[in-house]
Amino acid sequence: MELLPLLGKTFDLALIIFGFGAIVFIHELGHFVAARWAGIRVLTFAVGLGNPLVCWRKGVGFTRRSSAIRYRAALADGDESVSPTEYRLNALPFGGYVKMLGQEDLNPGARSEEPDSYQNCPVWKRMIVLSAGVVFNVISAGIIFVIVFSMGISHSPPVIGALVPGGPAERAGMLPGDEILEIDDVAPDSFTRVAMKASMAGANHVMHIRADRRGETLEFDIKPERSPEIGLLDLGIYPSTSNVL
């Protein structure tokens, strides 16, 4: 397997993990903020699952393991300088959670009689806490939407940056730098349109392509082939802005 496609897949996987982690973080942040507003004691705010990589608690500082024992000891001594909330970064970058006093998902029958427990919070406030995660996700999606469309979305021009060795476009005689003017009499406005047109072509469809090469208009008839990398029909070309060399 070539190194560059492997790096591309690894980067795509990292983006998926980062995006999923960001969604979960915002969701759990909504629960956390609402719980603090409702006066519920938050015991843990964790990003990720599994064993903690690092923990932080006000009054204790950074630790490699949970400082819950130190918090309980401070609570027994009447020391209010130690925060009840521990912030964790866990080993597995999937998910996250907020643990509130009195909320036991694995033991719903368990109760806490503390006045700042989840169970002793008014029902209407508990409903707000439960729905706050989704509300935060919706608000963040709206903010991202506004930012992206106010800045505009850049598209790679329909210009070939590199070709797959032995691919359909190379065999047809296309070269890096060729600008695709038309595909089956339709002018693509971006390289993405070119890729979509090829992927949606019929299995035996031969695409008629007009391209500009340093002021000269050339015509090619190319039959897309299924790419082993992405599993879709492809012309065997990369955009001019691609990192593929």
Buried (B, 14 or more C-beta within 10 A) or exposed (E): EEEBBEEBEEEEEEEEEEEEBEBBBBBBBBBBBBBBEBEBBBBBBBBBBEEBEEBBBEBBEEBEEBBBEBBEEBEEEEEEEBBBBBBBBBEEBEBBBBBBBBBBEEEEEEEBEEEBBBBBBEEEBBEBBBEBBEEBBEEBEEEEEEEEEEEEEEBBBBBBBBBBEEBBBBBBEBEBEBBBBBBEEEEBEBBEBBBEBBBEBEEEEBBEBBBBBEEEEBEBEBBBBEBEBEEEBBBBBBBBEBEBE
